[in-house]
Amino acid sequence: MNASQESDADKRGQALSAQRFQMVKDIANELASGDVVFPTSFDAAFRLRQALQDPELPIARISSIVSLEPLVATKLLQLANSALYQARGAPAVDLKAAITRLGIKLVRTTALAIAMRQLMRSKDLAIFSDLATALWKHSLKTAAATRALASVHTRINQDEALLAGLVHDLGAFYMLYRAAQYPELCVRPDSMRFLIMQWHESIGVSLLGALGMPEEIVNATIDHDQPRPAPETIQTLADIVYIGNILAGTHFEWLHQEVNPNAGEIELYRKRFADLLPEIESDAQEMQTVFS
């Protein structure tokens, strides 16, 4: 490499570093002000979730609210009749029957899952499509794992655990969406891996808080990728998210493809919960079918 090429490379490297720093700074300012900007499709589905916050809403009112979002309504019917939730007997043939079967917590979670899927498919994330797709699949598999762990090993509500697993990496989704506004990051999509590794957890916690997610969900996502002593028994939602994230693949499975999935702590957890792995895999595939 001649001196001119070295100078150009240095300039590009400096520009990349500057835009990395600027993006993190801009996101921090947005979260501090509460001015979080998402695509219209995400906002619409999230507003639906907010409208359903009252646990005492009658089924008829929930149905009328949900019916205003045809995509959410369609997915609720599909989910209610999927292998994940279909009860014995007749299938749910209308929205009221689907909501009755699923419950309001799962209706809210479904709205959020659809919002995340719409975000992933937005044109803003096209340059990062490989990362976004891997992240989406990892989020669904973690949700399947947290649901199974809660159901089999704790008395924690499995729908709450599913929600925590689904949103545990929402900070990474948001970083990918925001990165589209920085040219140096767009032309070097692999550079986002390093940035996400460093910041997605803390940004995710602040983002979930800014979006008004329940405190127990926000707290459960804190340091979910940071190694910790293995609990002898699963006692908290944070334990469920931590272990579910591991069972979904590895820490940062979608970032570190070179990580040995059977190494160290990961191998121990997969052996300990081996009986759940087929169910997790099957449920994750079912979720992909429903939400795709």
N, C-alpha and C positions, 0 to 999 in steps of 0.2 A: 504494500500500500504506500503510495507516494504522499508527500506532505499535504498536497491539496485534498486528497481523499481522506486523510486522517483528520484534517481540519473540518471537512464536511461531516464526518462521522461524529466528531466531538460536538458540533453544533446540533446535530440531530439528537444526540444523547442528552444534551443540555435541555433541548426543547421538550423531549419526552419527560425528563425529570421534573421540569417546571410545570408541565401540564398534569402530571401525577399529583404534585403538591397542590396545584390550584384546584383540581377536582375535589380532593379531600377537604380542602379549606372551604370550598363553596358548599359542599354537602353539609359540613359542620355548621355553617352559618344558616343554611336552610332549616336544618333540624332544630337549631336553637331558637329560630323565629317561629317555628311551627308551620312554615310555608313550604310544605312538601309538594312537589310537582310530579304527577304521574300522567300517563296518557289518558285520554277521555274514557277509553274502554275500561281501564282499571278503576277510575274514579266512579263510574256508574255502578259497577258491581260492588265496590266498597261502600258506596252510599246505601245500597240495598242492605248490606250487612248492618250498617249503623241503624237503619230504620227498623231492624228486627231485634234490637237490643232488649226490648221489654219481654221478659220471660212469661209474662201473663197474657200476651197477645192471644186472642182466640184464633183457632185454625182458619176460620173463614177470613179474618183480617190478614193473616199471614199469606194465605192463598191469593188474596186480591193484590197485595203488595208485590209478591213474587211474579204474578202473572204479567206485570208491567215489563219484566225482563224475560223475553221468550227463551233466550239461550239458557238462562238459569233454570227456568221452569222445565225445559226439555231435559236438562241434565239431572234434575231432581227425580223426575220420573224414571230416567234410565238407571240412576243410582238405586232407587227404591226397589227396582226389579232386577238388580244385579245379584251375583252370587254373594256379594258382601253383606247385603241387608235383606234379601228376600225371605220373608217368613213363609211357613207352610200355608197352603191355601191359595186363594185367588190372587193374581198379580194386582198391583196398584194401577188402576186404569185412569185416574184423574189426579190433579195436583193435590187436592185435599187428602186423598188416600196416601199419596207419597209423603206428604208432610207429616201426617199422623204416624206413619211407619218410622220415619227418620227422626223426628223431633226437631225442635227449633235450633238447638245447638248445631246439629249437623247441617241444617238448612243454611245457617250463617257460614259455616265452614265451607260448604259447597260454593256459596257465592264468592268467597275469598279465593278458593282454588281456581274458579273460572276467571277471576280477575288476574291471578298470577299467570294463567295460561294465555290470556289475551295479551298481557304484558310481554310474555316471551315471544309471542307471534307478531308483535308490533314491528313496523319497519325500522324503528330506532335500534332494535337489537339485531338487525339482519347481519351486520358485520361481525357480531359475536354469536352467531347462531349455534356453532358447535358447543361453546361453553354454556350457552343458555339452555340448550336441549339436555346436555348432561346434568346441569344443575336441576332442571325440572324433574328429570327421572330420579335423581338422588333425593329430591324433596318428597316425591311420592313414595319412594321406597322407605324413607325414614318415617313418614307418616304411617305406613303400613306396619312398620316395626314398633313404633310407639303405641299404636292401637293394640297390637298383639301383646306387648309387654304389660300394658295396663290391665288388659282383660284377664290375662292368665296369672300374673304375679302380684297384682295389687288390687286395692279397692278404689283406685283413682278412676274417675270417669273416662271411659275409653274414647269418647268423642272429644273431650278436652285434650287428651293425650295426642289424638290424631291431629288436632289443630296445632298443637305445639310442634309436632314433628313437621308439619307442612310448612310452617313459617320460620323454622329455625335458621334458614339461610336467606330470608327475605332481604337482608342487607346486601347480599351479593347480587340479587336480582336488581336492586335499586342502583347499585354501583355500575352494573353493565348498562342499564338504561341511561344513566347520567353520562357515562363515558362516551356515548355517541355524539356528545356536544363538544368533544375535544379532538381536533384533527390528528394530533400526534398519537393519541391512543387508538384512534380508529384504524390508522394504517399499520399499527403494531398490536393487533388484538392479543397476542400472547403476553404482552407486557401487563395486561390486566390480571393475569394469574398472580403475579407477585403482589400487586396492589390489593387484590381481594384477600389474599392470604393474610396480609397485615391488618386490614381494616374492617372486613365484613362483619365480624362479631360485634365490635363496639358500635358501628354504624347501624347494624341490625337492631340492637337493643334500643338505641335512641329512636330509630324509625318506628318500631312497634309501639313505643311509648307515645310518639307524636300522632300515630294513627288511632290511638285510644284503645289498644288491645288490653285485655284484662291483665292486671299486675302479675298474677301467677304465671301467665303465659310468657310475659316479658322476662320475668326472673328465671324461668326455666331455660331460656336460651343463652343466658350469660355464660361465657367461657365454655361453650359446648364442645369446642374442639381442643381444649386444653387438657392434657393428661391429668388424671386424678386417681387416687386410690380406688380400687374396685369395691363397691359396697357389697357386703355379704348378703344383704337383702335390699330389694328396691323399695325405697320408702317415699321418695319425692318425685314430683314431675320433672325436676332437673335430672335426677338419676335416669328416668325413662328416656329423656331426650339424649342424654350423653350416650347411653348404651344403644338406643335405637339408631343413632347416627353411625355407630360402629357397625352394627349388624346390617345396616343398609349398604355397606361396602367397606370403606375405611374412612379415617379422618381425611376429608378433602378427596374422596375417591374421584370426584370429577375434575380435580386439579392435578393430583399426583398420580398419574397413571402408572408410574414406575414403582409405586409402593407395593410390596408383597402383601396380598390380602390375607395371608396366613401367618403373618409375623407377630411375635410378641403378644401384646395385650389383645390384639385383634383375634388371634387364634384362640386365646383363652375364652373370650366372650362367645365366639362362634361355637366352641365346644360346649360351653355352659348352657347356651340357649339353642342347641342344635335342633331340638324338637320344634322350635318355632320357625326355623328358616324356610321350610317348604310353604307354610302358611303366609309368611311375609312376602315371599316371591310371588305366590299366586295372587295375593291381595294387591300388590304393587302393579302387577300386570292388569288386573281388573280395573284399578284406578286409571291407568293409562288409557284403557279402552273407553272408559266412561268420559274422561275429561278431555280426550283428544278430539 
